Amino acid sequence: MSLTYRAIGWNRQKKIYDTILTCGLGSYLALFTGVGFWVRPNLTVETLLIRALGTASFLLLHVILCIGPLCRIDRRFLPLLYNRRHLGVTMFLLALAHSTFALVQFHGLGDLNPFVSLLVSNSRWSSLAQFPFQQLGFVALLILFLMAATSHDFWLHTLTPPVWKRLHMGVYAAYGLLVGHVTLGALQSESSPVLASILAAGLAVVLGLHGVAAWRERRLDLRKLSPDAEGFVDVCQVDGIPENRAQVISAGGERIAVFRYNGKISALSNVCVHQNGPLGKARLSMVCHLPVARLPILAGFGNVAAAFP
């Protein structure tokens, strides 16, 4: 598991995942435009589509950012992690459609090329009230494009997992830019506090979940495991590790995943070579011989002990 990975084929779970995603987004867009026509019949179809696509992509981005910390907090959210990259590509396509409609509506009828008009039409960088928020959204869209274009495992293998991981951490920069884009754009023209309240709540949820997940992992890193005279440290009771699962510990400055499977105990680095994710959160789906990565493991007297160099 820690040495190689195998791409998962298009299976039943993937189809169910994407079907739910497609139906959910279709229902949201239909409901948004329908209610929009009913509440504000004077709005054009283009304006409603811009708002529907923009809010859908922004909400989906919040879901994507919350999946990681939720999975670190509670294993029951792990199924959401299974096809998170599908969510990312879908979110980019929604944002691209939103940007295309907005570019045509606001910059497509002038003398300048729409892209040139987007970049030069507003240069009031020193004004908070009239800050060029559209450029913020454009830069965020470029980041999301790079992430969507490199989402396939081919790029993960070609770029190497560390580089790929750093590239996809750009989602947080894109999120910050989009918060600024919405705050300086839609909120400037919105008299109702509802949109501002939703934006603040979404930001609080994202930051709060990441804070809780970081605090829990920090507690793990601060737990001091003292080696005995022979260089071994007690990890836990053997029956404290669920079958085909792992217990994650921190020792020697590294997080270690101690797996139990078929009555055997093995340990390896907690960093997965696929996406540099937390390997200890995984569940073994097949019987395999896990390599003992730098850690000889002893299972004796009902305890698991690991020796560190």
C-alpha positions in Angstrom: 0.0 0.0 0.0 2.7 2.5 0.8 4.9 1.5 -2.2 2.6 1.6 -5.2 -1.0 2.4 -6.0 -3.6 1.2 -8.5 -6.2 3.4 -10.1 -9.8 2.4 -9.2 -11.9 1.6 -12.2 -15.3 3.0 -13.0 -17.4 1.0 -10.5 -20.9 1.1 -9.1 -20.0 3.4 -6.2 -18.5 6.0 -8.6 -21.6 5.9 -10.7 -23.9 6.3 -7.6 -21.6 9.2 -6.4 -21.8 11.0 -9.7 -25.5 10.4 -10.2 -26.3 11.9 -6.8 -24.0 14.9 -7.6 -25.6 15.5 -11.0 -29.2 15.2 -9.7 -28.4 17.5 -6.8 -26.8 20.2 -8.9 -29.6 19.9 -11.5 -32.2 20.3 -8.8 -30.4 23.3 -7.3 -30.0 25.1 -10.6 -33.7 24.5 -11.5 -34.9 25.6 -8.1 -32.7 28.7 -8.0 -33.8 29.9 -11.4 -37.5 29.0 -10.8 -37.6 30.9 -7.4 -35.6 33.7 -9.0 -38.2 34.2 -11.7 -41.0 34.1 -9.2 -39.4 36.6 -6.7 -37.8 38.9 -9.3 -39.6 38.5 -12.6 -37.7 41.6 -14.0 -34.4 39.7 -14.0 -33.1 38.3 -17.3 -32.4 34.6 -17.9 -28.7 35.5 -18.2 -28.6 37.2 -14.9 -30.3 34.3 -13.1 -28.0 31.8 -14.7 -24.9 33.8 -13.6 -26.2 33.9 -10.1 -27.3 30.2 -10.1 -24.0 28.9 -11.5 -21.9 31.2 -9.3 -23.7 30.2 -6.0 -23.7 26.5 -7.0 -19.9 26.5 -7.6 -19.2 28.5 -4.4 -21.3 26.2 -2.3 -19.7 23.2 -3.8 -16.3 24.7 -3.0 -17.3 24.9 0.6 -18.3 21.2 0.6 -15.0 20.3 -0.9 -13.0 22.2 1.7 -15.0 20.7 4.5 -14.6 17.0 3.4 -10.9 16.8 4.4 -11.2 18.0 8.0 -14.5 16.1 8.5 -12.8 12.8 7.5 -10.0 13.5 10.0 -12.5 14.2 12.7 -14.8 11.2 12.1 -14.3 8.2 9.8 -18.0 8.1 8.9 -17.3 11.0 6.4 -14.7 9.0 4.5 -17.1 7.9 1.7 -17.3 11.6 0.8 -13.6 11.6 0.2 -13.8 8.8 -2.3 -14.4 10.9 -5.4 -13.6 14.4 -4.1 -11.8 15.1 -7.3 -15.0 14.6 -9.2 -16.5 17.4 -7.1 -13.5 19.6 -7.8 -13.8 19.2 -11.6 -17.6 19.8 -11.4 -17.1 22.9 -9.3 -14.6 24.3 -11.9 -17.0 23.6 -14.8 -19.8 25.5 -12.9 -17.4 28.4 -12.2 -16.3 28.4 -15.8 -19.9 28.6 -17.0 -20.6 31.4 -14.5 -17.6 33.3 -15.7 -18.5 32.8 -19.4 -22.0 34.2 -19.0 -20.7 37.1 -16.9 -17.9 37.9 -19.4 -20.5 38.0 -22.3 -23.0 40.0 -20.4 -20.7 42.6 -18.9 -17.8 42.8 -21.4 -19.0 41.2 -24.7 -20.7 44.3 -26.3 -17.9 46.8 -26.1 -15.1 47.7 -28.5 -12.4 45.8 -26.7 -11.8 42.1 -26.6 -13.9 40.8 -23.6 -10.8 39.4 -21.9 -8.9 42.7 -22.4 -12.0 44.6 -21.1 -12.1 42.4 -18.0 -8.5 43.2 -17.1 -8.5 47.0 -17.9 -12.0 48.2 -17.3 -11.5 48.7 -13.6 -8.1 49.8 -12.2 -9.2 51.3 -8.9 -7.0 49.1 -6.8 -6.8 51.7 -4.0 -10.5 52.0 -3.6 -12.3 49.4 -1.3 -15.8 50.3 -2.5 -14.9 50.0 -6.2 -12.1 47.5 -6.0 -11.8 45.4 -9.2 -13.4 42.3 -7.8 -13.8 40.6 -11.2 -10.0 40.2 -11.5 -10.0 38.4 -8.2 -12.5 35.9 -9.6 -10.5 35.6 -12.8 -7.3 34.6 -10.9 -9.2 32.2 -8.8 -10.6 30.6 -12.0 -7.1 30.1 -13.3 -6.1 28.3 -10.1 -9.1 26.1 -10.3 -8.4 25.4 -14.0 -4.9 24.2 -13.1 -6.3 21.9 -10.4 -9.0 20.5 -12.7 -6.6 20.0 -15.6 -4.1 18.0 -13.4 -6.7 16.1 -11.4 -6.1 12.8 -13.3 -3.7 10.2 -11.9 -1.5 10.7 -15.0 -0.5 14.1 -13.7 -0.2 12.8 -10.1 2.3 10.3 -11.3 4.1 12.7 -13.7 4.4 15.7 -11.3 5.1 13.4 -8.3 2.8 13.4 -5.3 4.6 16.2 -3.3 4.4 18.6 -6.3 0.9 17.6 -7.1 -0.2 18.1 -3.5 1.4 21.5 -3.3 -0.3 22.5 -6.6 -3.7 21.4 -5.3 -3.2 23.2 -2.0 -3.8 26.3 -4.2 -7.5 25.7 -3.6 -7.2 27.7 -0.4 -5.7 30.6 -2.3 -8.6 30.3 -4.8 -11.1 30.2 -1.9 -9.6 33.4 -0.4 -9.8 35.2 -3.7 -13.4 34.1 -4.2 -14.4 35.3 -0.8 -13.0 38.7 -1.8 -14.7 38.4 -5.2 -18.1 37.9 -3.6 -17.6 40.4 -0.7 -16.5 43.2 -3.0 -18.9 42.3 -5.8 -22.3 40.8 -4.9 -22.4 42.1 -1.4 -21.8 45.7 -2.6 -25.1 45.7 -4.5 -27.1 43.5 -2.1 -29.2 45.3 0.4 -30.4 42.2 2.2 -28.2 40.8 4.9 -29.0 37.2 4.0 -26.2 36.8 1.5 -23.6 38.3 3.9 -24.8 36.0 6.7 -24.5 32.9 4.5 -21.0 33.9 3.4 -19.9 34.5 7.0 -21.5 31.2 8.1 -19.7 29.3 5.3 -16.4 30.9 6.2 -16.8 30.1 9.9 -17.7 26.5 9.1 -14.6 26.0 6.9 -12.2 27.7 9.4 -13.8 26.0 12.4 -13.6 22.4 10.9 -10.0 22.9 9.9 -9.2 24.3 13.4 -10.8 21.3 15.1 -9.0 18.8 12.9 -5.7 20.6 13.4 -6.2 20.6 17.2 -6.9 16.9 17.2 -3.9 16.0 15.2 -1.7 18.4 17.3 -2.8 16.4 20.3 -1.5 13.3 18.6 1.8 14.9 17.8 2.2 16.1 21.4 1.7 12.7 22.9 5.1 11.6 24.0 5.9 7.9 23.6 9.0 7.0 25.6 11.0 4.0 24.4 12.0 1.3 26.9 15.6 0.0 27.5 15.5 -2.0 24.2 14.2 0.9 22.1 10.6 -0.2 21.9 7.5 2.0 22.7 4.1 0.7 23.6 1.5 1.6 21.0 -1.8 0.2 22.2 -3.6 -3.1 22.9 -3.8 -5.4 19.9 -7.6 -5.5 20.2 -7.6 -1.7 20.2 -7.0 -1.8 16.5 -10.1 -2.7 14.4 -9.5 -5.5 11.9 -8.4 -4.1 8.5 -7.8 -0.7 10.2 -4.9 1.2 11.7 -4.0 3.0 14.8 -2.0 6.2 14.1 0.8 7.3 16.5 3.5 9.9 16.4 7.0 8.8 17.2 10.5 9.9 16.2 9.0 13.0 14.5 6.9 10.9 12.2 3.3 9.7 12.1 3.1 5.9 11.9 0.1 3.8 10.9 0.0 0.5 12.7 -2.3 -1.9 10.7 -4.0 -5.0 11.9 -5.2 -7.5 9.3 -5.7 -11.3 9.3 -4.3 -11.5 12.8 -1.1 -9.8 11.7 0.4 -6.4 12.7 2.5 -4.2 10.4 3.5 -0.6 10.5 4.5 2.0 7.9 4.6 5.7 7.3 1.2 7.4 7.6 1.8 9.3 4.4 0.3 7.7 1.3 2.4 7.9 -1.9 -0.8 8.3 -4.0 -1.7 11.8 -2.8 0.3 12.2 0.4 -2.9 11.7 2.3 -3.2 10.1 5.8 -2.9 6.4 5.1 -4.0 5.4 8.6 -7.5 6.6 7.8 -7.8 3.9 5.1 -9.5 0.6 5.4 -7.8 -2.5 3.8 -10.0 -3.7 0.9 -7.9 -6.8 0.2 -5.6 -9.1 2.1 -2.0 -8.1 1.3 1.4 -8.2 3.0 2.1 -4.7 4.2 5.8 -3.8 4.3 7.4 -3.0 7.6 8.7 0.5 6.8 11.7 1.1 9.0 9.7 -0.2 12.0 10.0 -3.8 13.3 6.8 -4.6 15.0 6.3 -7.0 17.9 2.9 -8.3 19.0 3.4 -9.8 22.4 1.5 -10.0 25.7 -1.5 -8.5 24.1 0.3 -5.2 23.3 1.7 -3.7 20.1 5.2 -2.4 20.5 7.4 -0.7 17.8 11.1 -0.3 17.8 12.6 3.0 16.4 16.1 3.5 15.3 
